[in-house]
């Protein structure tokens, strides 16, 4: 996709969501609390600049869609690459909740985030000046051998799997983390109930990105009980 095509697609996205904004601004919210309605009517966001609105929407699409679906695909691939763990899951379906954290650690659907230093400081012997741009590599932290035993192994019963940093930390902690965990948990509970095996039957095609760790294609075959 060229830069012109990318910009045209973003402007089309803004046009569609601006129409939704105008439709839902000052509209009754009884029984409906969707994201656009909330933005259009909240005191803190009702005056958003169009490009700020677009940026917020893109963040929602990436943070609330790409991450979860790529964690789903990553989990399927990890279980296929580690058949012993898949057998363990079938024998102990109660491990699903812990497995969800291990999938998120293992996949780390967003490889990093960039932040700006707000003051001069020093970290691990490195001086950081106020205003410096920093890339925090979650994918590296989630394979830290000082935190995770045998970090390059996928283990669904890993005791500290929940210590991953894929959701960030502090004031920037992912606000959708709990719904993401719930979506993955329910999906795997239902998958185990209906299918003996979700078999990967072709080579995964990864997206070309140094930010999103995900899949453009992952062909599978579903084997019912």
WOTA-V424932 format. One record per residue. N is the residue number from 0. RES is the residue in three letters. PSI is psi in whole degrees, 0 to 359 (999 if undefined). BURIAL is b if it has 16 or more other ideal C-beta (glycine too) atoms within 10 Angstrom, else e. Layout:
BEGIN
n->[N/N]
res->[RES/RES]
psi->[PSI/PSI]
burial->[BURIAL/BURIAL]
END
This chain:
BEGIN
n->[0/1/2/3/4/5/6/7/8/9/10/11/12/13/14/15/16/17/18/19/20/21/22/23/24/25/26/27/28/29/30/31/32/33/34/35/36/37/38/39/40/41/42/43/44/45/46/47/48/49/50/51/52/53/54/55/56/57/58/59/60/61/62/63/64/65/66/67/68/69/70/71/72/73/74/75/76/77/78/79/80/81/82/83/84/85/86/87/88/89/90/91/92/93/94/95/96/97/98/99/100/101/102/103/104/105/106/107/108/109/110/111/112/113/114/115/116/117/118/119/120/121/122/123/124/125/126/127/128/129/130/131/132/133/134/135/136/137/138/139/140/141/142/143/144/145/146/147/148/149/150/151/152/153/154/155/156/157/158/159/160/161/162/163/164/165/166/167/168/169/170/171/172/173/174/175/176/177/178/179/180/181/182/183/184/185/186/187/188/189/190/191/192/193/194/195/196/197/198/199/200/201/202/203/204/205/206/207/208/209/210/211/212/213/214/215/216/217/218/219/220/221/222/223/224]
res->[UNK/UNK/UNK/UNK/UNK/UNK/UNK/UNK/UNK/UNK/UNK/UNK/UNK/UNK/UNK/UNK/UNK/UNK/UNK/UNK/UNK/UNK/UNK/UNK/UNK/UNK/UNK/UNK/UNK/UNK/UNK/UNK/UNK/UNK/UNK/UNK/UNK/UNK/UNK/UNK/UNK/UNK/UNK/UNK/UNK/UNK/UNK/UNK/UNK/UNK/UNK/UNK/UNK/UNK/UNK/UNK/UNK/UNK/UNK/UNK/UNK/UNK/UNK/UNK/UNK/UNK/UNK/UNK/UNK/UNK/UNK/UNK/UNK/UNK/UNK/UNK/UNK/UNK/UNK/UNK/UNK/UNK/UNK/UNK/UNK/UNK/UNK/UNK/UNK/UNK/UNK/UNK/UNK/UNK/UNK/UNK/UNK/UNK/UNK/UNK/UNK/UNK/UNK/UNK/UNK/UNK/UNK/UNK/UNK/UNK/UNK/UNK/UNK/UNK/UNK/UNK/UNK/UNK/UNK/UNK/UNK/UNK/UNK/UNK/UNK/UNK/UNK/UNK/UNK/UNK/UNK/UNK/UNK/UNK/UNK/UNK/UNK/UNK/UNK/UNK/UNK/UNK/UNK/UNK/UNK/UNK/UNK/UNK/UNK/UNK/UNK/UNK/UNK/UNK/UNK/UNK/UNK/UNK/UNK/UNK/UNK/UNK/UNK/UNK/UNK/UNK/UNK/UNK/UNK/UNK/UNK/UNK/UNK/UNK/UNK/UNK/UNK/UNK/UNK/UNK/UNK/UNK/UNK/UNK/UNK/UNK/UNK/UNK/UNK/UNK/UNK/UNK/UNK/UNK/UNK/UNK/UNK/UNK/UNK/UNK/UNK/UNK/UNK/UNK/UNK/UNK/UNK/UNK/UNK/UNK/UNK/UNK/UNK/UNK/UNK/UNK/UNK/UNK/UNK/UNK/UNK/UNK/UNK/UNK/UNK]
psi->[131/167/322/318/319/315/321/320/320/320/325/319/315/320/315/314/335/322/319/319/310/324/325/356/128/13/151/136/8/123/1/124/56/169/315/318/318/316/319/340/349/143/322/342/354/340/24/136/145/320/330/320/313/316/322/319/316/319/319/317/316/313/329/354/298/315/315/314/328/332/324/309/318/323/317/314/317/319/325/325/344/73/333/323/326/319/321/320/317/321/333/72/344/351/358/313/314/324/324/315/322/323/315/319/312/315/318/76/336/119/328/169/148/137/165/126/133/353/164/137/179/135/121/41/0/129/133/123/151/131/347/142/130/136/118/110/92/323/329/315/324/355/26/116/344/345/317/125/131/63/338/4/144/112/112/344/21/127/323/31/330/354/7/163/17/337/4/196/154/218/342/11/138/121/344/14/318/322/327/315/319/317/315/319/311/319/314/328/316/324/315/327/333/339/134/325/131/103/126/123/12/167/130/142/115/151/148/91/143/5/306/123/97/192/133/328/138/88/134/162/130/124/108/166/999]
burial->[e/e/e/e/e/e/e/e/e/e/e/e/e/b/e/e/b/e/e/b/b/e/e/b/e/e/e/e/e/e/e/e/e/e/e/b/b/e/b/b/e/e/e/e/e/e/e/b/e/e/e/e/b/b/e/b/b/e/e/e/e/e/b/b/e/b/b/b/e/b/b/b/b/b/b/b/b/b/b/b/e/b/e/e/b/b/e/b/b/e/e/e/e/e/b/b/e/b/b/b/b/b/b/b/b/b/b/b/b/b/b/b/e/e/e/e/e/e/e/e/e/e/e/e/e/e/e/e/e/e/e/e/e/e/e/e/e/b/b/e/b/b/b/e/e/e/e/b/e/e/b/e/e/b/b/b/e/b/e/e/b/e/e/b/b/b/b/b/e/e/e/e/e/b/e/e/e/e/e/b/b/e/b/b/b/e/b/b/e/e/b/e/e/e/e/e/b/b/e/b/e/e/e/b/e/e/e/e/e/e/e/b/b/b/b/e/e/b/e/b/e/e/e/e/e]
END
